[in-house]
Amino acid sequence: MSLSGKVAIAGAFEHPTRWAPEKTELQIMAESARGALADCGLSLRDVDGLASAGISMGAMGIVQLAEYLNLKPRWLDGTNIGGSSFLAHVSHAAAAVHAGLCEVALILYGSTAASNALAIGTGLGGGGRDPAAAFVGPYGLTTVGSYALVARRHMERYGTRSEQLAEIAVTMRRHAALNPDAKMRRPITVADVLESRMISEPLHLLDCCIISDGGGALVVTRAARARELRKPPVMVLGCGEAVAHQELGAPDLLTIAARQSGAQALGMAGVAHADLDLCTVYDSFTITVLATLENLGFCKPGEGGSFVSGGRIGLGGELPVNPDGGGLSSNHPGMRGIFLAIEAVRQLRGECGPRQVEGARLALAHGTGGTLGVAHSGATLVLGRD
Amino acid sequence: MPHKYASVEGVATFVHHAGRTTLPEVVPDLSRGEVVLCLHASGGNGAVFAELLQALAPDHSPLAIDFPGHGRSGGLDSLGSIEAMAGFAGAFLDKWGIARAVVLGHSMGGAVALRLALERPAAVRGLVLCASAPRFTGAAVPAVSRVVEGKDRRPFFRDAYSPKASPEVLRRGFLEDLKTDPRALLGDLLACRAFDAEADLARIAAPTLVVVGDAEEPAMRAGSERLAAGIRGATLCRVAAAGHMLPLEQPAALAGAVREFLGTLP
């Protein structure tokens, strides 16, 4: 009965734009949809399922999106659990396709976060009506402030150093230099990160992701259908979702949602950590990567600092992470989950040119939604070649 | 102000204009008086000319563009050289079918206007060089480099305004600065530093008006004076209570001088 291997991602497209003041979010989504459908050789007429989430999408956003695209889907998913939403959409779409609720599901994201000057990291995390925001927000905790608390806690408990976090930013920039679409491509050093101005101690400017415009699209369908399409299918082998929250006032800042969703996805896929050829993880801040890799089980709690050092997570290393340059250097239009799946798909198809992970067969994508340190979500996918 | 996008050299280019709104790809009416193309300063955008465009609109067809990487135009970085910017401005004129225009440049925009007049004299009916110079010092390069490297906050250049500038003017200038990535500002400053037209001034044939504020910093003021002295027949207009951001600080005085200049064109 398991979903594993029954459903595939058949089309994927990352919008090349990083700055698009002349476009609306809906335009970016429509262009991305066209890109992903062309990628697999389908057309909008084939689409009967639609999923999306966005920062500025209202309660009926998915309905408005369907109207904009002139679509009449028979399956809809407007789940919004933050930046991880799109990985959750893939698992929801896989279940829907497997159950026959739809045949071809289109997952979309588009945003003009940069040209609208959205202050994502320095704004308050979460909505004003939930208890965390209502009781924490008035005291001034920002999104970056909460991640800084997680980083500080990791340093206090395990002796993790700023240099180790900086290695993550340096690695992402090195990857971005190989990605012609990346927003920030000039190489940086650990010293550059440590000398960049402090945003929220211990996180420096270069420990924080960039803000860009952009968007992307994924097409999910049955494995058998996907095999008949233009590109080699990428199988959905495992998926998992989770939340982590304040635990009635006694949270452990270092245990994040990835622990639960990652274990579920890997268990479902029947895959061990050592089998994975690459990983795409949410990198809103350098600490996000470190905490995620630990919680996914790539190393033990507290070992993250040394795990990310010495080139292990760089191209050519043991576990290349975010070969596209991630949100720290390539693109981060407010929510980044969809790009984690897109890059994993393109790597598994071997389409990535100079940043290709040689012979990649299995990849894990993990998205974080919301804010580490307060309530957040996690969604994990294990993807593999047919 | 009305505005629209034009695709120039593959970049979605934001155009401020004063005509009626038109459908995409349809050029607005440019038949009144002279076409006046305004080019902004380093790290700026065409919105600083809003009052000027409004004041000229009844009798003329004024336009301003945001260079790539600036304001509301596409692109992430500066074009990187004054030559490339002049080429871009020329490509915009071609795209909109404008055979001849009066070109008004503020600071870096003045350098671009000069370069355009040298490269394509037939396209430039007149020049207005506002708070500009034939050569720039590049004094801001080190400070902006530090911003781009992430080591400093983005500075607000208060010295670019007259001491008499009102808080509203400063606030508007600050908000316009924010529309452009500091990397594009740095690229502009480097382009300005590499620019030198001192030896070319005598070759400018277009009627020229040079406008400079009385609170302009000394090097730039001397540069404006050299422009007026070096370009045949150029007139120099001094504006009171204005620093380097003259178009924002004294738009009415600038508009008055420009209208008068347009009236003298043969």
Interface residues (C-beta under 8 A of the other chain):
Chain A: T17 R18 W19 A20 P21 E22 S115 A117 K183 D192 E195 S196 R197 H204 L205 L206
Chain B: Y5 A12 F14 G69 R72 S73 G74 G75 L76 E149 G150 K151 D152 R153 L178
